[in-house]
Amino acid sequence: MEQEIRYCTSFDGTRIAYSTLGDRSKPALVRVATWLTHLEYDWESPIWRPWLTELGRNFFLVRYDPRGCGLSDWNTKEISFSAWVKDLEEVVNAVGLARFALLGLSQGGPVGIEYSRNQPGKVRQLILWGAFSVGWIRRGLVSEEEKNALLTLIRGGWGKRTPAYRAMITNMFFPDANEEQSRWFNELQRKSMSAESSVRYMIEVGNIDIADKLTEISTPTLVMHSRGDSLIPYEEGRFLAASIPNARLVTLESRNHVILEREASWPKAFHEIRNFCGIETIDSTASGTGVGTTPEILTKESAGVPPSTVMSSGVPALDRLLAKGYPSKSAILIVGPSGSAKESLMYRFIQNGLTQGDTCLYVTRLSTSEVLEDAKGFGIDMKERSPLWLARDSDPVNYDTKNLASLSFNIKDVLRHNASKRIRIALDAVSSLMMTNQPETVYSFLAQLLQDAKQYDAVLLATIEETMHKPEILGAMEQVFDGVIVFSKSRDGSNGPSVLQVRKMRGMPHLLELLWEADSPSTQ
């Protein structure tokens, strides 16, 4: 399944990122935004990916990141309950939905309740999961001292590399999460929003109080709540079900705020949602895959290709440094000045993929002959096994640096037609794109490319010329990518080996260095 991400503008000019997933002919389900989401990063999540897959099978799923969070504008003046309700309305209008089901998890519950109260004709069914009507501050759950201590802790520890502070929040949400799930949620907190926005969210959520409006809800409502929820007490769910006319309560045997795929309550929960929305369960054997999906494209799993966690760089010394290779579904930016041999890293990556039978796409502003000749200078012959090309002279489609929409379409077309294989992409033209387009246009192109690469389980390497761009441009670029490798001249300024520095890499906690000689046996 493939999501599409777009933007709409809310009442105060804040840009809200939203995504759609699945077939529009299916019943629409809108998930109300909550803090700690990221439309792209959630797809990598051991917590959220199973949710998205499950809901995408049966619904036309609409999600969005709230203001101050994820891909939506982080710098927004207003973070308030009324703004959240208006943002939901803007997303619904942007997608063009007439009638739909509304899923309100946690703080999304009261937002969904208020929207349903205002727009009863639009909401077909209201699903409240781990929701509440009165926030934690209004409920008087903590003293003023305890509240201030918590907010101070968030301000001081949220953005730090060490997850100790964020682990406290994770344990409140998912006390029974395994190590992988906990580690991912720790990192999500830092990636999805700033410390100051988190504090503003905590205060606003804590002051929500819509208890006196529950009797005004006329929409059919399903209330789901974990009996042992350590974040939102079970009594909150019981109160919602008792106060909303004709609401039904489903109790889930779990301690987690949101249930996890491996829990016994998982099948029951999604059966209840399908049943409530009047959807027949998709036969898991209908497609012959045995996993309950009707894929629009051939997937690696359905083709019998086992998923991989790493992809070799083609350089044994670098593979050893990176624990066997680049992480799967990652995008790596290679930064360096002219003459630092940074392109050789891409040549070896592509050559290794060709020998492994992977689909390899090389995107370049140069002609194919120029790239082949340059690779040959590093002792790499890509003529016998040639990659797919998007180049100045490629046939039938060539590459125009000024037409990024066309380039994006052509790259995605290659991904779509090779979805059953392992895919490697080399893009050696980021600097040339910056020279012929506005920075915002290039950022948008790269964001879409990274999203597409991850959707199709590809690994992307891109190069950028360090000396051609201002530090703030390079800094912005580095934030977009999962990994950054920096080439620099030899330590003493001589013509000796370059220094290859792994500045960041998903799953690698420390900065790493390697002396690099492109044509030396030490890197072979």
One Martini backbone bead per residue (centre of mass of N, CA, C, O) as a GRO file, in nm:
protein
  524
    1MET     BB    1   0.099   0.035   0.018
    2GLU     BB    2   0.027   0.386  -0.075
    3GLN     BB    3   0.100   0.697   0.019
    4GLU     BB    4  -0.027   1.037   0.024
    5ILE     BB    5   0.122   1.362   0.042
    6ARG     BB    6  -0.015   1.664   0.174
    7TYR     BB    7  -0.135   2.010   0.179
    8CYS     BB    8  -0.280   2.240   0.411
    9THR     BB    9  -0.456   2.538   0.516
   10SER     BB   10  -0.527   2.696   0.785
   11PHE     BB   11  -0.677   2.966   0.941
   12ASP     BB   12  -0.356   3.079   1.029
   13GLY     BB   13  -0.144   2.938   0.803
   14THR     BB   14  -0.107   2.656   0.882
   15ARG     BB   15   0.061   2.371   0.785
   16ILE     BB   16  -0.097   2.062   0.689
   17ALA     BB   17  -0.022   1.729   0.702
   18TYR     BB   18  -0.146   1.477   0.472
   19SER     BB   19  -0.289   1.143   0.428
   20THR     BB   20  -0.342   0.878   0.190
   21LEU     BB   21  -0.498   0.541   0.196
   22GLY     BB   22  -0.607   0.378  -0.063
   23ASP     BB   23  -0.930   0.327  -0.166
   24ARG     BB   24  -1.196   0.543  -0.239
   25SER     BB   25  -1.421   0.311  -0.247
   26LYS     BB   26  -1.386   0.302   0.036
   27PRO     BB   27  -1.434   0.356   0.342
   28ALA     BB   28  -1.395   0.630   0.538
   29LEU     BB   29  -1.105   0.708   0.755
   30VAL     BB   30  -1.039   0.930   1.027
   31ARG     BB   31  -0.752   1.028   1.192
   32VAL     BB   32  -0.700   1.188   1.462
   33ALA     BB   33  -0.482   1.394   1.579
   34THR     BB   34  -0.170   1.356   1.752
   35TRP     BB   35   0.074   1.349   1.928
   36LEU     BB   36   0.338   1.177   1.811
   37THR     BB   37   0.372   1.218   1.487
   38HIS     BB   38   0.469   1.068   1.153
   39LEU     BB   39   0.391   1.000   0.839
   40GLU     BB   40   0.665   0.856   0.770
   41TYR     BB   41   0.789   0.722   1.032
   42ASP     BB   42   0.542   0.532   1.100
   43TRP     BB   43   0.618   0.315   0.875
   44GLU     BB   44   0.872   0.210   1.064
   45SER     BB   45   0.686   0.110   1.284
   46PRO     BB   46   0.622  -0.143   1.523
   47ILE     BB   47   0.348   0.000   1.604
   48TRP     BB   48   0.203   0.146   1.335
   49ARG     BB   49   0.220  -0.031   1.082
   50PRO     BB   50   0.001  -0.243   1.155
   51TRP     BB   51  -0.225  -0.039   1.163
   52LEU     BB   52  -0.210   0.071   0.874
   53THR     BB   53  -0.248  -0.200   0.734
   54GLU     BB   54  -0.520  -0.278   0.857
   55LEU     BB   55  -0.683  -0.021   0.774
   56GLY     BB   56  -0.605  -0.022   0.462
   57ARG     BB   57  -0.772  -0.277   0.379
   58ASN     BB   58  -1.080  -0.134   0.457
   59PHE     BB   59  -0.981   0.167   0.405
   60PHE     BB   60  -0.988   0.509   0.356
   61LEU     BB   61  -0.705   0.660   0.480
   62VAL     BB   62  -0.683   0.939   0.709
   63ARG     BB   63  -0.407   1.152   0.786
   64TYR     BB   64  -0.243   1.373   1.037
   65ASP     BB   65  -0.045   1.629   1.139
   66PRO     BB   66  -0.007   1.830   1.380
   67ARG     BB   67   0.055   2.110   1.496
   68GLY     BB   68   0.401   2.097   1.571
   69CYS     BB   69   0.416   1.821   1.392
   70GLY     BB   70   0.608   1.656   1.199
   71LEU     BB   71   0.513   1.781   0.876
   72SER     BB   72   0.414   2.006   1.009
   73ASP     BB   73   0.418   2.298   1.143
   74TRP     BB   74   0.623   2.400   1.408
   75ASN     BB   75   0.576   2.713   1.366
   76THR     BB   76   0.322   2.798   1.592
   77LYS     BB   77   0.123   3.002   1.779
   78GLU     BB   78  -0.120   2.789   1.789
   79ILE     BB   79  -0.208   2.571   2.071
   80SER     BB   80  -0.532   2.429   2.052
   81PHE     BB   81  -0.835   2.292   2.066
   82SER     BB   82  -0.972   2.466   1.846
   83ALA     BB   83  -0.749   2.423   1.634
   84TRP     BB   84  -0.780   2.115   1.606
   85VAL     BB   85  -1.068   2.124   1.497
   86LYS     BB   86  -1.004   2.301   1.246
   87ASP     BB   87  -0.795   2.112   1.117
   88LEU     BB   88  -0.985   1.878   1.065
   89GLU     BB   89  -1.170   2.035   0.874
   90GLU     BB   90  -0.954   2.101   0.659
   91VAL     BB   91  -0.885   1.809   0.581
   92VAL     BB   92  -1.162   1.714   0.496
   93ASN     BB   93  -1.190   1.929   0.270
   94ALA     BB   94  -0.933   1.857   0.108
   95VAL     BB   95  -1.030   1.557   0.045
   96GLY     BB   96  -1.354   1.543   0.005
   97LEU     BB   97  -1.555   1.468   0.241
   98ALA     BB   98  -1.884   1.371   0.334
   99ARG     BB   99  -1.849   1.072   0.463
  100PHE     BB  100  -1.735   0.934   0.786
  101ALA     BB  101  -1.510   0.794   0.989
  102LEU     BB  102  -1.398   0.837   1.337
  103LEU     BB  103  -1.066   0.836   1.490
  104GLY     BB  104  -1.008   0.862   1.853
  105LEU     BB  105  -0.706   0.898   2.002
  106SER     BB  106  -0.696   1.009   2.287
  107GLN     BB  107  -0.688   1.338   2.218
  108GLY     BB  108  -0.870   1.273   1.963
  109GLY     BB  109  -1.135   1.229   2.107
  110PRO     BB  110  -1.232   1.521   2.186
  111VAL     BB  111  -1.205   1.629   1.900
  112GLY     BB  112  -1.411   1.432   1.772
  113ILE     BB  113  -1.649   1.512   1.949
  114GLU     BB  114  -1.663   1.813   1.868
  115TYR     BB  115  -1.700   1.765   1.566
  116SER     BB  116  -1.958   1.589   1.586
  117ARG     BB  117  -2.127   1.811   1.720
  118ASN     BB  118  -2.093   2.015   1.471
  119GLN     BB  119  -2.095   1.744   1.243
  120PRO     BB  120  -2.326   1.507   1.230
  121GLY     BB  121  -2.359   1.458   0.907
  122LYS     BB  122  -2.049   1.345   0.856
  123VAL     BB  123  -2.052   1.135   1.090
  124ARG     BB  124  -2.105   0.799   1.094
  125GLN     BB  125  -1.862   0.716   1.293
  126LEU     BB  126  -1.744   0.681   1.640
  127ILE     BB  127  -1.407   0.628   1.756
  128LEU     BB  128  -1.292   0.551   2.089
  129TRP     BB  129  -0.941   0.542   2.201
  130GLY     BB  130  -0.816   0.612   2.490
  131ALA     BB  131  -1.008   0.827   2.598
  132PHE     BB  132  -1.140   1.161   2.689
  133SER     BB  133  -1.291   1.459   2.865
  134VAL     BB  134  -1.061   1.501   3.090
  135GLY     BB  135  -0.782   1.633   3.182
  136TRP     BB  136  -0.510   1.590   3.392
  137ILE     BB  137  -0.536   1.866   3.533
  138ARG     BB  138  -0.848   1.873   3.583
  139ARG     BB  139  -0.839   1.595   3.749
  140GLY     BB  140  -0.607   1.613   3.971
  141LEU     BB  141  -0.354   1.398   3.954
  142VAL     BB  142  -0.164   1.645   4.023
  143SER     BB  143   0.042   1.851   4.143
  144GLU     BB  144   0.199   2.142   4.094
  145GLU     BB  145   0.481   2.027   4.138
  146GLU     BB  146   0.456   1.781   3.949
  147LYS     BB  147   0.392   1.936   3.694
  148ASN     BB  148   0.651   2.113   3.684
  149ALA     BB  149   0.852   1.876   3.681
  150LEU     BB  150   0.760   1.750   3.414
  151LEU     BB  151   0.804   2.001   3.231
  152THR     BB  152   1.105   2.033   3.297
  153LEU     BB  153   1.194   1.756   3.193
  154ILE     BB  154   1.110   1.804   2.899
  155ARG     BB  155   1.277   2.057   2.839
  156GLY     BB  156   1.564   1.917   2.915
  157GLY     BB  157   1.530   1.602   2.761
  158TRP     BB  158   1.400   1.573   2.475
  159GLY     BB  159   1.662   1.645   2.269
  160LYS     BB  160   1.832   1.429   2.366
  161ARG     BB  161   2.010   1.149   2.291
  162THR     BB  162   1.932   1.049   2.545
  163PRO     BB  163   1.643   0.842   2.650
  164ALA     BB  164   1.571   0.873   2.956
  165TYR     BB  165   1.341   1.082   2.949
  166ARG     BB  166   1.157   0.947   2.723
  167ALA     BB  167   1.113   0.670   2.866
  168MET     BB  168   0.891   0.765   3.052
  169ILE     BB  169   0.676   0.807   2.834
  170THR     BB  170   0.684   0.527   2.710
  171ASN     BB  171   0.592   0.375   2.973
  172MET     BB  172   0.309   0.508   2.976
  173PHE     BB  173   0.216   0.390   2.700
  174PHE     BB  174   0.432   0.111   2.699
  175PRO     BB  175   0.494  -0.120   2.936
  176ASP     BB  176   0.496  -0.388   2.712
  177ALA     BB  177   0.725  -0.321   2.547
  178ASN     BB  178   0.972  -0.379   2.356
  179GLU     BB  179   1.278  -0.280   2.268
  180GLU     BB  180   1.209  -0.179   1.983
  181GLN     BB  181   0.956  -0.013   2.053
  182SER     BB  182   1.089   0.172   2.262
  183ARG     BB  183   1.311   0.292   2.085
  184TRP     BB  184   1.124   0.416   1.873
  185PHE     BB  185   0.955   0.600   2.065
  186ASN     BB  186   1.187   0.764   2.171
  187GLU     BB  187   1.261   0.882   1.886
  188LEU     BB  188   0.991   1.007   1.803
  189GLN     BB  189   0.983   1.239   2.000
  190ARG     BB  190   1.228   1.393   1.874
  191LYS     BB  191   1.122   1.394   1.566
  192SER     BB  192   0.817   1.521   1.594
  193MET     BB  193   0.916   1.736   1.827
  194SER     BB  194   0.953   1.980   2.039
  195ALA     BB  195   0.985   2.065   2.361
  196GLU     BB  196   0.797   2.313   2.364
  197SER     BB  197   0.556   2.179   2.222
  198SER     BB  198   0.516   1.956   2.431
  199VAL     BB  199   0.439   2.142   2.662
  200ARG     BB  200   0.196   2.276   2.525
  201TYR     BB  201   0.041   2.012   2.489
  202MET     BB  202   0.021   1.918   2.782
  203ILE     BB  203  -0.140   2.161   2.881
  204GLU     BB  204  -0.381   2.149   2.683
  205VAL     BB  205  -0.468   1.860   2.745
  206GLY     BB  206  -0.501   1.904   3.059
  207ASN     BB  207  -0.749   2.136   2.994
  208ILE     BB  208  -0.957   1.955   2.906
  209ASP     BB  209  -1.336   2.006   2.883
  210ILE     BB  210  -1.632   1.798   2.767
  211ALA     BB  211  -1.842   1.661   2.962
  212ASP     BB  212  -2.105   1.854   2.901
  213LYS     BB  213  -2.123   1.740   2.576
  214LEU     BB  214  -2.188   1.429   2.547
  215THR     BB  215  -2.515   1.437   2.523
  216GLU     BB  216  -2.495   1.572   2.215
  217ILE     BB  217  -2.434   1.302   2.089
  218SER     BB  218  -2.559   1.127   1.777
  219THR     BB  219  -2.336   0.943   1.712
  220PRO     BB  220  -2.225   0.652   1.660
  221THR     BB  221  -2.053   0.477   1.938
  222LEU     BB  222  -1.716   0.357   2.005
  223VAL     BB  223  -1.565   0.224   2.301
  224MET     BB  224  -1.211   0.192   2.367
  225HIS     BB  225  -1.036   0.011   2.641
  226SER     BB  226  -0.787  -0.039   2.855
  227ARG     BB  227  -0.784  -0.173   3.162
  228GLY     BB  228  -0.450  -0.102   3.213
  229ASP     BB  229  -0.423   0.190   3.157
  230SER     BB  230  -0.146   0.415   3.238
  231LEU     BB  231  -0.257   0.698   3.115
  232ILE     BB  232  -0.572   0.627   3.074
  233PRO     BB  233  -0.816   0.559   3.253
  234TYR     BB  234  -1.073   0.337   3.238
  235GLU     BB  235  -1.291   0.531   3.356
  236GLU     BB  236  -1.301   0.717   3.109
  237GLY     BB  237  -1.437   0.514   2.919
  238ARG     BB  238  -1.689   0.463   3.090
  239PHE     BB  239  -1.788   0.756   3.090
  240LEU     BB  240  -1.832   0.784   2.788
  241ALA     BB  241  -2.034   0.544   2.752
  242ALA     BB  242  -2.244   0.664   2.966
  243SER     BB  243  -2.281   0.966   2.826
  244ILE     BB  244  -2.319   0.860   2.545
  245PRO     BB  245  -2.557   0.799   2.341
  246ASN     BB  246  -2.548   0.464   2.257
  247ALA     BB  247  -2.293   0.363   2.361
  248ARG     BB  248  -2.009   0.134   2.330
  249LEU     BB  249  -1.820  -0.098   2.524
  250VAL     BB  250  -1.473  -0.202   2.484
  251THR     BB  251  -1.269  -0.433   2.641
  252LEU     BB  252  -0.914  -0.442   2.684
  253GLU     BB  253  -0.656  -0.674   2.751
  254SER     BB  254  -0.445  -0.422   2.877
  255ARG     BB  255  -0.167  -0.186   2.952
  256ASN     BB  256  -0.182  -0.037   2.696
  257HIS     BB  257  -0.284   0.239   2.536
  258VAL     BB  258  -0.184   0.087   2.278
  259ILE     BB  259  -0.207  -0.176   2.104
  260LEU     BB  260  -0.030  -0.460   2.010
  261GLU     BB  261   0.013  -0.702   1.777
  262ARG     BB  262   0.087  -0.944   1.995
  263GLU     BB  263  -0.178  -0.919   2.123
  264ALA     BB  264  -0.476  -1.073   2.204
  265SER     BB  265  -0.661  -0.806   2.133
  266TRP     BB  266  -0.614  -0.741   1.836
  267PRO     BB  267  -0.838  -0.894   1.676
  268LYS     BB  268  -1.077  -0.779   1.833
  269ALA     BB  269  -1.047  -0.477   1.776
  270PHE     BB  270  -1.072  -0.493   1.453
  271HIS     BB  271  -1.338  -0.638   1.449
  272GLU     BB  272  -1.503  -0.414   1.587
  273ILE     BB  273  -1.456  -0.198   1.373
  274ARG     BB  274  -1.571  -0.347   1.129
  275ASN     BB  275  -1.847  -0.404   1.249
  276PHE     BB  276  -1.930  -0.107   1.314
  277CYS     BB  277  -1.880  -0.026   0.991
  278GLY     BB  278  -1.983  -0.266   0.799
  279ILE     BB  279  -1.736  -0.471   0.739
  280GLU     BB  280  -1.600  -0.700   0.560
  281THR     BB  281  -1.384  -0.946   0.581
  282ILE     BB  282  -1.097  -1.016   0.442
  283ASP     BB  283  -0.982  -1.272   0.269
  284SER     BB  284  -0.671  -1.423   0.325
  285THR     BB  285  -0.695  -1.618   0.046
  286ALA     BB  286  -0.776  -1.452  -0.209
  287SER     BB  287  -0.465  -1.374  -0.307
  288GLY     BB  288  -0.258  -1.609  -0.202
  289THR     BB  289  -0.083  -1.490   0.056
  290GLY     BB  290  -0.203  -1.526   0.363
  291VAL     BB  291  -0.233  -1.193   0.481
  292GLY     BB  292  -0.496  -1.016   0.404
  293THR     BB  293  -0.428  -0.912   0.109
  294THR     BB  294  -0.468  -0.663  -0.177
  295PRO     BB  295  -0.240  -0.591  -0.374
  296GLU     BB  296  -0.145  -0.350  -0.613
  297ILE     BB  297   0.137  -0.476  -0.579
  298LEU     BB  298   0.419  -0.639  -0.597
  299THR     BB  299   0.573  -0.793  -0.339
  300LYS     BB  300   0.832  -0.928  -0.178
  301GLU     BB  301   0.672  -1.134  -0.015
  302SER     BB  302   0.493  -1.250  -0.253
  303ALA     BB  303   0.775  -1.325  -0.415
  304GLY     BB  304   0.985  -1.449  -0.191
  305VAL     BB  305   1.140  -1.204  -0.070
  306PRO     BB  306   1.342  -1.143   0.171
  307PRO     BB  307   1.389  -0.938   0.413
  308SER     BB  308   1.616  -0.672   0.476
  309THR     BB  309   1.835  -0.485   0.700
  310VAL     BB  310   2.068  -0.478   0.483
  311MET     BB  311   2.309  -0.308   0.254
  312SER     BB  312   2.568  -0.324   0.077
  313SER     BB  313   2.831  -0.097  -0.009
  314GLY     BB  314   3.095  -0.257  -0.146
  315VAL     BB  315   3.268  -0.207   0.129
  316PRO     BB  316   3.406  -0.389   0.365
  317ALA     BB  317   3.507  -0.173   0.568
  318LEU     BB  318   3.229  -0.029   0.587
  319ASP     BB  319   3.056  -0.269   0.671
  320ARG     BB  320   3.200  -0.312   0.940
  321LEU     BB  321   3.129  -0.029   1.052
  322LEU     BB  322   2.796  -0.084   0.979
  323ALA     BB  323   2.703  -0.370   1.027
  324LYS     BB  324   2.702  -0.476   0.691
  325GLY     BB  325   2.551  -0.188   0.629
  326TYR     BB  326   2.289  -0.043   0.510
  327PRO     BB  327   1.998   0.040   0.597
  328SER     BB  328   1.697  -0.019   0.544
  329LYS     BB  329   1.513   0.229   0.422
  330SER     BB  330   1.745   0.435   0.326
  331ALA     BB  331   1.905   0.768   0.333
  332ILE     BB  332   2.216   0.879   0.187
  333LEU     BB  333   2.451   1.134   0.248
  334ILE     BB  334   2.720   1.259   0.042
  335VAL     BB  335   2.988   1.457   0.157
  336GLY     BB  336   3.198   1.673  -0.056
  337PRO     BB  337   3.452   1.760  -0.225
  338SER     BB  338   3.626   1.797  -0.482
  339GLY     BB  339   3.822   1.497  -0.507
  340SER     BB  340   3.710   1.283  -0.266
  341ALA     BB  341   3.559   1.021  -0.391
  342LYS     BB  342   3.242   0.999  -0.344
  343GLU     BB  343   3.143   0.849  -0.605
  344SER     BB  344   3.275   0.570  -0.545
  345LEU     BB  345   3.057   0.482  -0.343
  346MET     BB  346   2.835   0.450  -0.558
  347TYR     BB  347   2.969   0.256  -0.751
  348ARG     BB  348   3.000   0.022  -0.547
  349PHE     BB  349   2.703  -0.004  -0.476
  350ILE     BB  350   2.606  -0.072  -0.763
  351GLN     BB  351   2.793  -0.307  -0.832
  352ASN     BB  352   2.697  -0.489  -0.602
  353GLY     BB  353   2.401  -0.503  -0.694
  354LEU     BB  354   2.451  -0.633  -0.974
  355THR     BB  355   2.581  -0.898  -0.857
  356GLN     BB  356   2.301  -0.954  -0.678
  357GLY     BB  357   2.039  -0.870  -0.865
  358ASP     BB  358   1.970  -0.586  -0.841
  359THR     BB  359   1.802  -0.297  -0.867
  360CYS     BB  360   1.958  -0.026  -1.057
  361LEU     BB  361   1.967   0.333  -1.014
  362TYR     BB  362   2.095   0.604  -1.219
  363VAL     BB  363   2.124   0.950  -1.129
  364THR     BB  364   2.219   1.203  -1.378
  365ARG     BB  365   2.361   1.488  -1.542
  366LEU     BB  366   2.510   1.304  -1.704
  367SER     BB  367   2.641   1.086  -1.902
  368THR     BB  368   2.691   0.756  -1.928
  369SER     BB  369   2.985   0.770  -2.034
  370GLU     BB  370   3.097   0.951  -1.807
  371VAL     BB  371   3.042   0.757  -1.573
  372LEU     BB  372   3.193   0.507  -1.678
  373GLU     BB  373   3.468   0.648  -1.694
  374ASP     BB  374   3.491   0.732  -1.398
  375ALA     BB  375   3.465   0.446  -1.277
  376LYS     BB  376   3.716   0.331  -1.421
  377GLY     BB  377   3.919   0.511  -1.253
  378PHE     BB  378   3.832   0.308  -0.992
  379GLY     BB  379   3.800   0.007  -1.111
  380ILE     BB  380   3.498   0.028  -1.242
  381ASP     BB  381   3.275  -0.197  -1.418
  382MET     BB  382   2.942  -0.108  -1.576
  383LYS     BB  383   2.898  -0.248  -1.864
  384GLU     BB  384   2.819  -0.546  -1.831
  385ARG     BB  385   2.660  -0.437  -1.575
  386SER     BB  386   2.385  -0.239  -1.610
  387PRO     BB  387   2.209   0.010  -1.518
  388LEU     BB  388   1.970   0.215  -1.471
  389TRP     BB  389   1.874   0.523  -1.645
  390LEU     BB  390   1.900   0.884  -1.551
  391ALA     BB  391   2.005   1.087  -1.812
  392ARG     BB  392   2.105   1.293  -2.060
  393ASP     BB  393   2.107   1.007  -2.268
  394SER     BB  394   1.871   0.851  -2.201
  395ASP     BB  395   1.676   0.553  -2.289
  396PRO     BB  396   1.376   0.713  -2.334
  397VAL     BB  397   1.464   0.874  -2.068
  398ASN     BB  398   1.556   1.176  -1.964
  399TYR     BB  399   1.736   1.445  -1.787
  400ASP     BB  400   1.588   1.725  -1.615
  401THR     BB  401   1.676   1.957  -1.373
  402LYS     BB  402   1.401   2.144  -1.415
  403ASN     BB  403   1.213   1.864  -1.396
  404LEU     BB  404   1.106   1.728  -1.108
  405ALA     BB  405   0.834   1.597  -1.165
  406SER     BB  406   0.936   1.405  -1.385
  407LEU     BB  407   1.158   1.269  -1.222
  408SER     BB  408   0.978   1.156  -1.000
  409PHE     BB  409   0.803   0.981  -1.184
  410ASN     BB  410   1.033   0.803  -1.307
  411ILE     BB  411   1.135   0.681  -1.046
  412LYS     BB  412   0.865   0.557  -0.953
  413ASP     BB  413   0.832   0.376  -1.199
  414VAL     BB  414   1.070   0.195  -1.134
  415LEU     BB  415   0.975   0.103  -0.856
  416ARG     BB  416   0.703  -0.022  -0.942
  417HIS     BB  417   0.838  -0.232  -1.161
  418ASN     BB  418   1.049  -0.337  -0.901
  419ALA     BB  419   0.904  -0.433  -0.623
  420SER     BB  420   1.020  -0.747  -0.609
  421LYS     BB  421   1.292  -0.603  -0.557
  422ARG     BB  422   1.591  -0.499  -0.495
  423ILE     BB  423   1.675  -0.148  -0.433
  424ARG     BB  424   1.892   0.093  -0.599
  425ILE     BB  425   1.998   0.439  -0.546
  426ALA     BB  426   2.161   0.693  -0.750
  427LEU     BB  427   2.239   1.046  -0.665
  428ASP     BB  428   2.460   1.291  -0.837
  429ALA     BB  429   2.259   1.588  -0.842
  430VAL     BB  430   2.201   1.795  -0.609
  431SER     BB  431   2.366   2.048  -0.690
  432SER     BB  432   2.228   2.089  -0.968
  433LEU     BB  433   1.947   2.132  -0.852
  434MET     BB  434   2.025   2.391  -0.685
  435MET     BB  435   2.105   2.561  -0.945
  436THR     BB  436   1.794   2.518  -1.100
  437ASN     BB  437   1.651   2.559  -0.812
  438GLN     BB  438   1.468   2.596  -0.555
  439PRO     BB  439   1.511   2.482  -0.244
  440GLU     BB  440   1.211   2.401  -0.188
  441THR     BB  441   1.189   2.216  -0.439
  442VAL     BB  442   1.411   2.017  -0.357
  443TYR     BB  443   1.300   1.930  -0.084
  444SER     BB  444   1.038   1.816  -0.199
  445PHE     BB  445   1.166   1.608  -0.385
  446LEU     BB  446   1.326   1.454  -0.164
  447ALA     BB  447   1.088   1.379   0.017
  448GLN     BB  448   0.949   1.206  -0.201
  449LEU     BB  449   1.185   1.015  -0.260
  450LEU     BB  450   1.214   0.901   0.027
  451GLN     BB  451   0.931   0.790   0.044
  452ASP     BB  452   0.946   0.599  -0.201
  453ALA     BB  453   1.190   0.431  -0.114
  454LYS     BB  454   1.056   0.320   0.146
  455GLN     BB  455   0.803   0.195   0.019
  456TYR     BB  456   1.022   0.007  -0.173
  457ASP     BB  457   1.279  -0.081  -0.007
  458ALA     BB  458   1.500   0.125  -0.055
  459VAL     BB  459   1.833   0.246  -0.132
  460LEU     BB  460   1.979   0.574  -0.090
  461LEU     BB  461   2.221   0.763  -0.279
  462ALA     BB  462   2.371   1.091  -0.221
  463THR     BB  463   2.525   1.379  -0.362
  464ILE     BB  464   2.728   1.662  -0.236
  465GLU     BB  465   2.875   1.976  -0.271
  466GLU     BB  466   3.020   2.138  -0.021
  467THR     BB  467   3.148   2.415  -0.156
  468MET     BB  468   2.853   2.514  -0.295
  469HIS     BB  469   2.737   2.551   0.006
  470LYS     BB  470   2.583   2.650   0.265
  471PRO     BB  471   2.559   2.543   0.585
  472GLU     BB  472   2.243   2.560   0.601
  473ILE     BB  473   2.192   2.377   0.360
  474LEU     BB  474   2.341   2.127   0.460
  475GLY     BB  475   2.183   2.101   0.724
  476ALA     BB  476   1.905   2.055   0.594
  477MET     BB  477   1.983   1.803   0.438
  478GLU     BB  478   2.076   1.624   0.680
  479GLN     BB  479   1.791   1.609   0.814
  480VAL     BB  480   1.649   1.431   0.587
  481PHE     BB  481   1.850   1.211   0.641
  482ASP     BB  482   1.953   0.904   0.785
  483GLY     BB  483   2.240   0.957   0.651
  484VAL     BB  484   2.593   1.071   0.699
  485ILE     BB  485   2.867   1.122   0.470
  486VAL     BB  486   3.204   1.246   0.510
  487PHE     BB  487   3.433   1.402   0.303
  488SER     BB  488   3.787   1.451   0.337
  489LYS     BB  489   4.071   1.547   0.344
  490SER     BB  490   4.348   1.504   0.458
  491ARG     BB  491   4.463   1.585   0.765
  492ASP     BB  492   4.738   1.738   0.631
  493GLY     BB  493   4.660   1.829   0.318
  494SER     BB  494   4.734   1.616   0.143
  495ASN     BB  495   4.735   1.333  -0.095
  496GLY     BB  496   4.611   1.154   0.085
  497PRO     BB  497   4.383   1.007   0.247
  498SER     BB  498   4.075   1.017   0.303
  499VAL     BB  499   3.809   1.111   0.521
  500LEU     BB  500   3.564   0.900   0.656
  501GLN     BB  501   3.249   1.019   0.792
  502VAL     BB  502   3.007   0.903   1.017
  503ARG     BB  503   2.776   1.116   1.136
  504LYS     BB  504   2.517   0.941   1.050
  505MET     BB  505   2.306   0.645   1.147
  506ARG     BB  506   2.076   0.434   1.150
  507GLY     BB  507   2.153   0.256   1.452
  508MET     BB  508   2.402   0.455   1.511
  509PRO     BB  509   2.549   0.607   1.798
  510HIS     BB  510   2.827   0.674   1.649
  511LEU     BB  511   3.099   0.821   1.543
  512LEU     BB  512   3.275   0.750   1.234
  513GLU     BB  513   3.595   0.632   1.094
  514LEU     BB  514   3.773   0.635   0.764
  515LEU     BB  515   4.019   0.556   0.566
  516TRP     BB  516   4.034   0.672   0.215
  517GLU     BB  517   4.099   0.457  -0.073
  518ALA     BB  518   3.955   0.400  -0.365
  519ASP     BB  519   4.218   0.208  -0.487
  520SER     BB  520   4.243   0.038  -0.230
  521PRO     BB  521   4.254  -0.268  -0.070
  522SER     BB  522   4.130  -0.161   0.208
  523THR     BB  523   3.836  -0.107   0.041
  524GLN     BB  524   3.768  -0.404  -0.091
   0.00000   0.00000   0.00000
